[in-house]
Amino acid sequence: MNKYTDITNSFLRKWPSFSTGDTVSVTYKIDENRTQTFTGIVLYVKGSGISATFCVRKIGANSIGVEKILPLHSPVITEIKVEKRGKVRRNKIFYMRERVGKSALKITEDKNYVEPEAFEVIEETPRSEEVFTVATED
């Protein structure tokens, strides 16, 4: 591994697995003493590693849609809780932006969802410096 991945891996945080269409509740810090919860549908999860982000959309007062794009590994986020699993066929569900009223909140629930098993991180072993020769016909 190189220095960049060593440094960024130290900042990665463990969250429950969620994907597009899930209803999540994100608790984040406003000040040192105050926290706020934002509950909505995940529109997309984008990126990988330290730069991964996700977008959550909720319908606020007077049927106004509010979206927040949050960095997944931000120290500001204190908790991510999956309220409901959604079943969608797309990776990014931007069509939810055009919906109004109750239809903006409706996504079919995935009742057959199985929580993925925990997996172990296996460190890469360094490859040996063997030299292979190729036989050529003369």
Secondary structure, 3 states (H helix, E strand, C coil): CCHHHHHHHCCCCCCCCCCCCCEEEEEEECCCCCEEEEEEEEEEEECCHHHCEEEEEEECHHHCEEEEEEECCCCCEEEEEEEECECCCCCCCHHHHCCCHHHHCCCCECCCCCCCCCCCCCCCCCCCCCCCCCCCCC
